[in-house]
Amino acid sequence: MPDAIEAGPVADFTPGVLAGVDRFAVGNSNGEMFAVARRCRHLMADLADGSIDDAGCLTCPWHGAKYDVETGKMVLGPQGVFAKIPGLGAAFKVLTSILPLGRRKVVARDGTYYLE
């Protein structure tokens, strides 16, 4: 496929691993590979610098917002001081219901993951 983006060797993506690949944060959430747009909807933090929590959600490295990696929707709004702003978390959750993070399919071919 000509527009496929090489993500890296399958062996490098053990559960919990997260990497930046082109415009995507690519990771292994509880054994399932995902690729979502790298920029948090809150203040555009690089989600590839985040983490994957025990529930399999992608967590923003700056303010702790959490995203469902299957849908790209925010499931928990920004935390810390931002959590004290009335309606902020709900507003971002609504935004990502309408405009979720972009997603690409991750496929393995010949021991390498590709984004299609």
TISEZA-957142 format. One record per residue (C-alpha): residue in one letter; x, y, z; chain; residue number from 1. Coordinates in Angstrom, 2 decimals. Layout:
// residues N
ATOM  aa       xx       yy       zz  ch    i
ATOM   A        X        Y        Z   A  NUM
...
END
This chain:
// residues 116
ATOM  aa       xx       yy       zz  ch    i
ATOM   M     0.00     0.00     0.00   A    1
ATOM   P     1.69     3.25    -1.13   A    2
ATOM   D     0.44     5.50     1.68   A    3
ATOM   A     1.31     3.06     4.47   A    4
ATOM   I     3.63     4.45     7.15   A    5
ATOM   E     6.19     2.14     8.73   A    6
ATOM   A     5.84     2.15    12.53   A    7
ATOM   G     8.59    -0.29    13.49   A    8
ATOM   P     9.33    -3.90    14.37   A    9
ATOM   V     6.53    -5.91    15.96   A   10
ATOM   A     8.94    -6.99    18.72   A   11
ATOM   D     9.38    -3.34    19.82   A   12
ATOM   F     5.68    -2.85    20.64   A   13
ATOM   T     5.11    -4.87    23.77   A   14
ATOM   P     2.03    -4.01    25.89   A   15
ATOM   G     2.28    -0.49    27.29   A   16
ATOM   V     4.77     0.75    24.69   A   17
ATOM   L     3.96     4.08    23.03   A   18
ATOM   A     5.89     5.80    20.22   A   19
ATOM   G     5.57     8.78    17.91   A   20
ATOM   V     5.28     7.81    14.25   A   21
ATOM   D     4.77    10.64    11.80   A   22
ATOM   R     1.59    12.47    12.97   A   23
ATOM   F     0.45     9.55    15.14   A   24
ATOM   A     0.91     8.15    18.63   A   25
ATOM   V     1.23     4.41    18.11   A   26
ATOM   G     1.02     1.93    20.92   A   27
ATOM   N     0.04    -1.40    22.34   A   28
ATOM   S    -2.93    -1.18    24.68   A   29
ATOM   N    -3.44    -4.47    26.49   A   30
ATOM   G    -2.24    -6.42    23.44   A   31
ATOM   E    -4.18    -4.36    20.87   A   32
ATOM   M    -2.27    -2.02    18.56   A   33
ATOM   F    -3.59     1.49    17.91   A   34
ATOM   A    -2.62     4.68    16.11   A   35
ATOM   V    -4.26     8.00    16.99   A   36
ATOM   A    -3.41    11.61    16.15   A   37
ATOM   R    -0.51    12.83    18.30   A   38
ATOM   R    -1.92    16.14    19.55   A   39
ATOM   C    -4.11    16.40    22.64   A   40
ATOM   R    -7.29    18.39    22.06   A   41
ATOM   H    -6.66    20.44    25.21   A   42
ATOM   L    -3.35    22.30    24.65   A   43
ATOM   M    -1.83    20.24    21.82   A   44
ATOM   A     0.58    18.20    23.97   A   45
ATOM   D     2.36    15.38    22.14   A   46
ATOM   L     0.40    12.28    23.11   A   47
ATOM   A     3.33    10.10    22.01   A   48
ATOM   D     5.05    11.35    25.19   A   49
ATOM   G     2.10    10.16    27.28   A   50
ATOM   S     1.34     6.75    28.70   A   51
ATOM   I    -1.18     3.95    28.53   A   52
ATOM   D    -3.07     3.41    31.79   A   53
ATOM   D    -4.26     0.11    33.27   A   54
ATOM   A    -7.64     0.50    31.55   A   55
ATOM   G    -5.92     0.83    28.16   A   56
ATOM   C    -6.54     4.57    27.74   A   57
ATOM   L    -3.95     6.96    26.33   A   58
ATOM   T    -3.06     9.57    28.96   A   59
ATOM   C    -1.86    13.06    28.03   A   60
ATOM   P     1.59    13.81    29.48   A   61
ATOM   W     0.76    17.43    30.36   A   62
ATOM   H    -2.61    17.48    32.13   A   63
ATOM   G    -3.75    13.87    32.40   A   64
ATOM   A    -6.66    13.89    29.93   A   65
ATOM   K    -7.49    10.33    28.86   A   66
ATOM   Y    -8.51     9.03    25.43   A   67
ATOM   D   -10.21     5.83    24.35   A   68
ATOM   V    -7.74     4.53    21.75   A   69
ATOM   E   -10.43     2.63    19.84   A   70
ATOM   T   -12.67     5.65    19.26   A   71
ATOM   G   -10.32     8.63    19.70   A   72
ATOM   K   -12.78    10.19    22.17   A   73
ATOM   M   -11.69    11.85    25.39   A   74
ATOM   V   -13.05     9.88    28.35   A   75
ATOM   L   -11.56    12.08    31.10   A   76
ATOM   G   -10.95    15.80    30.74   A   77
ATOM   P    -7.80    17.68    31.74   A   78
ATOM   Q    -6.80    17.18    35.36   A   79
ATOM   G    -4.94    19.28    37.93   A   80
ATOM   V    -5.86    22.95    38.02   A   81
ATOM   F    -7.83    22.49    34.78   A   82
ATOM   A   -10.18    20.03    36.49   A   83
ATOM   K   -11.35    22.91    38.71   A   84
ATOM   I   -12.63    24.97    35.78   A   85
ATOM   P   -16.38    24.31    35.61   A   86
ATOM   G   -17.41    22.55    32.41   A   87
ATOM   L   -13.94    22.39    30.84   A   88
ATOM   G   -13.62    18.60    30.92   A   89
ATOM   A   -17.19    18.15    29.71   A   90
ATOM   A   -16.59    20.62    26.86   A   91
ATOM   F   -13.53    18.72    25.64   A   92
ATOM   K   -15.38    15.40    25.92   A   93
ATOM   V   -18.16    16.83    23.75   A   94
ATOM   L   -15.60    18.17    21.28   A   95
ATOM   T   -14.02    14.75    20.88   A   96
ATOM   S   -17.45    13.16    20.50   A   97
ATOM   I   -17.90    15.34    17.43   A   98
ATOM   L   -14.24    15.45    16.34   A   99
ATOM   P   -12.40    12.47    17.84   A  100
ATOM   L    -8.67    12.05    17.44   A  101
ATOM   G    -7.82    10.81    13.95   A  102
ATOM   R    -7.04     7.11    13.77   A  103
ATOM   R    -5.17     4.78    11.43   A  104
ATOM   K    -5.34     1.02    11.21   A  105
ATOM   V    -2.20    -0.79    12.39   A  106
ATOM   V    -1.25    -3.95    10.47   A  107
ATOM   A     1.68    -6.34    10.79   A  108
ATOM   R     3.52    -7.48     7.68   A  109
ATOM   D     6.77    -9.45     7.69   A  110
ATOM   G     7.54    -8.63    11.32   A  111
ATOM   T     6.91    -4.89    10.95   A  112
ATOM   Y     3.92    -2.73    11.91   A  113
ATOM   Y     2.50    -0.31     9.34   A  114
ATOM   L    -0.17     2.39     9.62   A  115
ATOM   E    -2.74     2.21     6.85   A  116
END
